[in-house]
Amino acid sequence: MCGRYGFIRNPEELQQQWGRLRVVGDFPPSYNRAPGQIHPVVRQAPDLSLELVPMRWGFLPGWSTRTHIRPINARVETVATQPLFRQAFHARRALVPADWYFEWPSVAEARDKYPMLLRSKDHRILAFAGIWDQRTTAERTVEETFAILTVPALPALQHIHDRMPLVLDRHHWPIWWHPHARRAHLESCFQPANIPWESFAVSPRVNRTRYDGPEAILPWDGVEAD
């Protein structure tokens, strides 16, 4: 799964790697992004341009009245058919920019270890596949929400967790953004990007959403600093 991640680049840095974007809103950096918070998401606008917009992490379809159910992840194995996700999968897809993500080991031999930070060895901006939707709240405001797709972890990462966010290769982006892409074409994107990964333990303070500074990504040796 993916329950925390970091993205600290400004829109200008993102555009240097991803190309021109219409920027809607302000996007302060965050080393420890958590569910329920507002985060930057890239989607295709009706005029087919790309825009960077703020969305809340925790997916809620526009038709749902059960506002307490807000999943943060959607599995690629079921996203096309599960009632909660299928409309968004077929019509409202996006990319979530990230510098790294945090994972709490789930395999038995690693459960006594600390949270892990996982990122590309070349420190590129990662493109997490996402779906989104919007709804009108009781206060008559528009709320946009998203979820990150997950896939079985790559062999090199399975010693940490059996799932990982779906990181898309750049050549898959046009398919993912295409408003009328067929299901078979979308499912061709379900292979994680072939990038070199690195991982290391970080402080257990990452469990706290307020622990959101450069110290959150320092390698952890099990000794608390003064």
C-alpha positions as a Markdown table, in Angstrom:
| # | Residue | x | y | z |
|---|---|---|---|---|
| 1 | Met | 0.0 | 0.0 | 0.0 |
| 2 | Cys | 1.0 | 3.7 | 0.1 |
| 3 | Gly | 0.0 | 5.6 | 3.2 |
| 4 | Arg | 2.6 | 8.4 | 3.4 |
| 5 | Tyr | 4.8 | 10.1 | 0.8 |
| 6 | Gly | 6.8 | 13.2 | 0.3 |
| 7 | Phe | 6.9 | 15.8 | -2.4 |
| 8 | Ile | 9.0 | 19.0 | -1.8 |
| 9 | Arg | 9.5 | 20.4 | -5.3 |
| 10 | Asn | 7.9 | 23.7 | -6.4 |
| 11 | Pro | 5.7 | 23.9 | -9.5 |
| 12 | Glu | 8.7 | 25.3 | -11.5 |
| 13 | Glu | 10.8 | 22.3 | -10.7 |
| 14 | Leu | 8.0 | 19.9 | -11.6 |
| 15 | Gln | 7.5 | 21.6 | -14.9 |
| 16 | Gln | 11.2 | 21.2 | -15.7 |
| 17 | Gln | 10.7 | 17.5 | -15.6 |
| 18 | Trp | 7.1 | 17.0 | -16.6 |
| 19 | Gly | 6.5 | 19.9 | -19.1 |
| 20 | Arg | 4.2 | 22.9 | -19.0 |
| 21 | Leu | 1.4 | 22.8 | -16.5 |
| 22 | Arg | -1.4 | 25.3 | -15.6 |
| 23 | Val | -0.8 | 25.8 | -11.9 |
| 24 | Val | -4.0 | 26.2 | -9.8 |
| 25 | Gly | -3.3 | 27.1 | -6.2 |
| 26 | Asp | -0.3 | 27.2 | -3.9 |
| 27 | Phe | 1.7 | 24.0 | -3.1 |
| 28 | Pro | 4.0 | 24.2 | 0.0 |
| 29 | Pro | 6.5 | 21.4 | 0.2 |
| 30 | Ser | 5.8 | 18.5 | 2.5 |
| 31 | Tyr | 8.3 | 15.8 | 3.6 |
| 32 | Asn | 5.5 | 13.6 | 5.1 |
| 33 | Arg | 2.2 | 13.8 | 3.2 |
| 34 | Ala | -0.7 | 12.1 | 4.9 |
| 35 | Pro | -4.2 | 11.0 | 4.1 |
| 36 | Gly | -6.9 | 13.7 | 4.7 |
| 37 | Gln | -4.6 | 16.5 | 3.7 |
| 38 | Ile | -4.6 | 18.5 | 0.5 |
| 39 | His | -1.9 | 17.6 | -2.0 |
| 40 | Pro | -0.9 | 18.5 | -5.6 |
| 41 | Val | -2.2 | 16.3 | -8.4 |
| 42 | Val | -1.7 | 16.6 | -12.2 |
| 43 | Arg | -4.7 | 16.0 | -14.4 |
| 44 | Gln | -5.9 | 16.7 | -17.9 |
| 45 | Ala | -8.3 | 19.7 | -18.2 |
| 46 | Pro | -11.3 | 19.7 | -20.6 |
| 47 | Asp | -9.2 | 21.7 | -23.2 |
| 48 | Leu | -6.6 | 18.8 | -23.0 |
| 49 | Ser | -4.0 | 21.0 | -21.3 |
| 50 | Leu | -2.4 | 19.7 | -18.1 |
| 51 | Glu | -3.1 | 21.3 | -14.8 |
| 52 | Leu | -1.6 | 21.1 | -11.3 |
| 53 | Val | -4.5 | 21.2 | -8.8 |
| 54 | Pro | -5.1 | 20.7 | -5.1 |
| 55 | Met | -7.0 | 17.6 | -4.0 |
| 56 | Arg | -7.7 | 15.8 | -0.7 |
| 57 | Trp | -6.1 | 12.4 | -0.3 |
| 58 | Gly | -8.9 | 10.0 | 0.4 |
| 59 | Phe | -11.2 | 9.0 | -2.5 |
| 60 | Leu | -14.9 | 9.9 | -2.3 |
| 61 | Pro | -17.0 | 9.5 | -5.4 |
| 62 | Gly | -19.5 | 12.2 | -6.2 |
| 63 | Trp | -22.5 | 9.9 | -5.9 |
| 64 | Ser | -21.6 | 8.6 | -2.5 |
| 65 | Thr | -23.4 | 9.6 | 0.7 |
| 66 | Arg | -21.1 | 7.7 | 3.0 |
| 67 | Thr | -18.6 | 10.4 | 3.5 |
| 68 | His | -16.7 | 8.6 | 6.2 |
| 69 | Ile | -15.4 | 6.0 | 3.7 |
| 70 | Arg | -12.4 | 7.5 | 2.0 |
| 71 | Pro | -9.9 | 4.9 | 0.7 |
| 72 | Ile | -6.5 | 6.2 | 0.0 |
| 73 | Asn | -5.4 | 3.3 | -2.3 |
| 74 | Ala | -7.1 | 1.3 | -5.1 |
| 75 | Arg | -5.7 | -2.0 | -6.3 |
| 76 | Val | -5.1 | -2.4 | -10.0 |
| 77 | Glu | -6.5 | -5.9 | -9.8 |
| 78 | Thr | -10.0 | -4.5 | -9.0 |
| 79 | Val | -10.1 | -0.8 | -9.8 |
| 80 | Ala | -11.8 | -1.3 | -13.2 |
| 81 | Thr | -14.7 | -3.3 | -11.7 |
| 82 | Gln | -15.1 | -2.3 | -8.0 |
| 83 | Pro | -18.2 | 0.0 | -7.8 |
| 84 | Leu | -16.5 | 2.6 | -5.7 |
| 85 | Phe | -13.7 | 3.2 | -8.2 |
| 86 | Arg | -14.8 | 2.1 | -11.7 |
| 87 | Gln | -16.4 | 5.3 | -12.9 |
| 88 | Ala | -13.3 | 7.3 | -11.9 |
| 89 | Phe | -11.0 | 4.7 | -13.4 |
| 90 | His | -12.7 | 5.0 | -16.8 |
| 91 | Ala | -13.1 | 8.8 | -16.8 |
| 92 | Arg | -11.0 | 10.6 | -14.2 |
| 93 | Arg | -7.4 | 9.6 | -14.0 |
| 94 | Ala | -4.4 | 11.7 | -12.8 |
| 95 | Leu | -0.8 | 11.5 | -11.8 |
| 96 | Val | 0.4 | 12.3 | -8.2 |
| 97 | Pro | 3.9 | 13.7 | -8.1 |
| 98 | Ala | 6.2 | 12.3 | -5.4 |
| 99 | Asp | 9.8 | 12.4 | -4.4 |
| 100 | Trp | 9.6 | 9.3 | -2.2 |
| 101 | Tyr | 7.1 | 7.2 | -0.2 |
| 102 | Phe | 7.3 | 5.7 | 3.3 |
| 103 | Glu | 6.4 | 2.1 | 4.0 |
| 104 | Trp | 6.0 | 0.1 | 7.2 |
| 105 | Pro | 7.4 | -3.4 | 6.7 |
| 106 | Ser | 4.6 | -6.0 | 6.5 |
| 107 | Val | 6.7 | -9.2 | 5.9 |
| 108 | Ala | 7.1 | -11.3 | 9.1 |
| 109 | Glu | 10.9 | -11.1 | 9.3 |
| 110 | Ala | 10.8 | -7.3 | 9.0 |
| 111 | Arg | 8.0 | -6.3 | 11.4 |
| 112 | Asp | 10.4 | -5.3 | 14.2 |
| 113 | Lys | 12.1 | -2.8 | 11.9 |
| 114 | Tyr | 11.5 | 0.9 | 11.5 |
| 115 | Pro | 9.6 | 2.7 | 8.7 |
| 116 | Met | 11.4 | 2.7 | 5.4 |
| 117 | Leu | 11.8 | 5.5 | 2.8 |
| 118 | Leu | 11.8 | 4.4 | -0.8 |
| 119 | Arg | 12.8 | 6.6 | -3.7 |
| 120 | Ser | 14.5 | 6.5 | -7.1 |
| 121 | Lys | 18.3 | 6.3 | -6.9 |
| 122 | Asp | 18.5 | 9.2 | -9.4 |
| 123 | His | 16.0 | 11.2 | -7.3 |
| 124 | Arg | 13.6 | 11.7 | -10.2 |
| 125 | Ile | 10.1 | 12.8 | -9.5 |
| 126 | Leu | 7.9 | 9.8 | -9.3 |
| 127 | Ala | 4.5 | 9.7 | -11.1 |
| 128 | Phe | 2.0 | 7.7 | -9.0 |
| 129 | Ala | -1.1 | 6.6 | -11.0 |
| 130 | Gly | -4.2 | 8.1 | -9.4 |
| 131 | Ile | -7.9 | 8.4 | -9.8 |
| 132 | Trp | -10.0 | 11.3 | -8.7 |
| 133 | Asp | -13.6 | 12.6 | -8.3 |
| 134 | Gln | -15.4 | 15.6 | -7.1 |
| 135 | Arg | -18.5 | 16.2 | -5.0 |
| 136 | Thr | -20.6 | 19.1 | -3.7 |
| 137 | Thr | -20.5 | 19.3 | 0.1 |
| 138 | Ala | -23.3 | 20.2 | 2.4 |
| 139 | Glu | -21.8 | 23.7 | 2.5 |
| 140 | Arg | -22.2 | 23.9 | -1.3 |
| 141 | Thr | -18.4 | 23.9 | -2.0 |
| 142 | Val | -16.7 | 21.6 | -4.4 |
| 143 | Glu | -14.4 | 19.0 | -2.9 |
| 144 | Glu | -12.0 | 17.0 | -5.1 |
| 145 | Thr | -10.4 | 13.8 | -3.8 |
| 146 | Phe | -8.0 | 11.2 | -5.0 |
| 147 | Ala | -6.6 | 7.7 | -4.4 |
| 148 | Ile | -3.3 | 6.2 | -5.4 |
| 149 | Leu | -3.2 | 2.9 | -7.3 |
| 150 | Thr | -1.2 | 0.1 | -6.0 |
| 151 | Val | 0.4 | -3.0 | -7.5 |
| 152 | Pro | 2.3 | -6.1 | -6.3 |
| 153 | Ala | 5.7 | -4.9 | -5.2 |
| 154 | Leu | 8.7 | -5.4 | -7.5 |
| 155 | Pro | 11.0 | -8.3 | -6.4 |
| 156 | Ala | 13.6 | -5.9 | -5.2 |
| 157 | Leu | 11.1 | -4.3 | -2.8 |
| 158 | Gln | 9.2 | -7.4 | -1.6 |
| 159 | His | 11.3 | -7.7 | 1.5 |
| 160 | Ile | 9.7 | -4.5 | 2.8 |
| 161 | His | 6.1 | -4.8 | 1.7 |
| 162 | Asp | 4.1 | -6.9 | -0.8 |
| 163 | Arg | 2.4 | -3.8 | -2.3 |
| 164 | Met | 3.7 | -0.6 | -3.8 |
| 165 | Pro | 2.3 | 2.5 | -5.5 |
| 166 | Leu | 2.0 | 2.2 | -9.3 |
| 167 | Val | 4.7 | 4.4 | -10.7 |
| 168 | Leu | 4.1 | 5.1 | -14.4 |
| 169 | Asp | 6.7 | 5.2 | -17.1 |
| 170 | Arg | 6.6 | 8.5 | -19.0 |
| 171 | His | 5.5 | 6.7 | -22.2 |
| 172 | His | 2.4 | 5.6 | -20.4 |
| 173 | Trp | 1.4 | 9.1 | -19.3 |
| 174 | Pro | -0.5 | 10.0 | -22.5 |
| 175 | Ile | -2.6 | 6.8 | -22.3 |
| 176 | Trp | -3.3 | 7.4 | -18.6 |
| 177 | Trp | -4.5 | 11.0 | -19.2 |
| 178 | His | -6.4 | 10.2 | -22.4 |
| 179 | Pro | -10.1 | 10.9 | -21.7 |
| 180 | His | -11.3 | 8.0 | -23.9 |
| 181 | Ala | -8.6 | 5.4 | -23.4 |
| 182 | Arg | -9.9 | 1.9 | -23.6 |
| 183 | Arg | -9.7 | -0.4 | -20.6 |
| 184 | Ala | -7.1 | -2.7 | -22.3 |
| 185 | His | -4.9 | 0.3 | -23.0 |
| 186 | Leu | -5.2 | 1.5 | -19.4 |
| 187 | Glu | -4.3 | -2.0 | -18.1 |
| 188 | Ser | -1.2 | -2.0 | -20.2 |
| 189 | Cys | 0.0 | 0.8 | -17.8 |
| 190 | Phe | -0.1 | -1.6 | -14.8 |
| 191 | Gln | 3.6 | -2.6 | -15.1 |
| 192 | Pro | 5.6 | -0.4 | -12.6 |
| 193 | Ala | 8.2 | 1.9 | -14.2 |
| 194 | Asn | 11.6 | 0.2 | -14.6 |
| 195 | Ile | 13.6 | 2.5 | -12.3 |
| 196 | Pro | 16.4 | 1.9 | -9.8 |
| 197 | Trp | 15.2 | 2.0 | -6.2 |
| 198 | Glu | 16.9 | 2.7 | -3.0 |
| 199 | Ser | 15.5 | 2.3 | 0.5 |
| 200 | Phe | 16.6 | 3.0 | 4.1 |
| 201 | Ala | 15.1 | 3.1 | 7.6 |
| 202 | Val | 13.9 | 6.5 | 8.9 |
| 203 | Ser | 12.8 | 7.7 | 12.3 |
| 204 | Pro | 9.6 | 6.2 | 13.8 |
| 205 | Arg | 8.6 | 9.8 | 14.3 |
| 206 | Val | 7.4 | 9.6 | 10.7 |
| 207 | Asn | 4.3 | 8.0 | 12.2 |
| 208 | Arg | 3.3 | 11.5 | 13.3 |
| 209 | Thr | 1.8 | 13.7 | 10.6 |
| 210 | Arg | 3.4 | 16.8 | 12.3 |
| 211 | Tyr | 6.9 | 15.3 | 11.8 |
| 212 | Asp | 7.2 | 17.1 | 8.5 |
| 213 | Gly | 10.7 | 18.5 | 7.9 |
| 214 | Pro | 14.1 | 17.5 | 6.4 |
| 215 | Glu | 14.8 | 15.3 | 9.4 |
| 216 | Ala | 12.0 | 13.0 | 8.3 |
| 217 | Ile | 14.1 | 11.7 | 5.5 |
| 218 | Leu | 17.4 | 11.2 | 7.3 |
| 219 | Pro | 18.7 | 7.6 | 7.6 |
| 220 | Trp | 17.8 | 6.2 | 11.0 |
| 221 | Asp | 20.3 | 4.2 | 13.1 |
| 222 | Gly | 18.0 | 3.5 | 16.0 |
| 223 | Val | 19.3 | 6.2 | 18.3 |
| 224 | Glu | 17.2 | 9.3 | 19.1 |
| 225 | Ala | 19.0 | 12.6 | 18.5 |
| 226 | Asp | 19.1 | 15.1 | 21.3 |
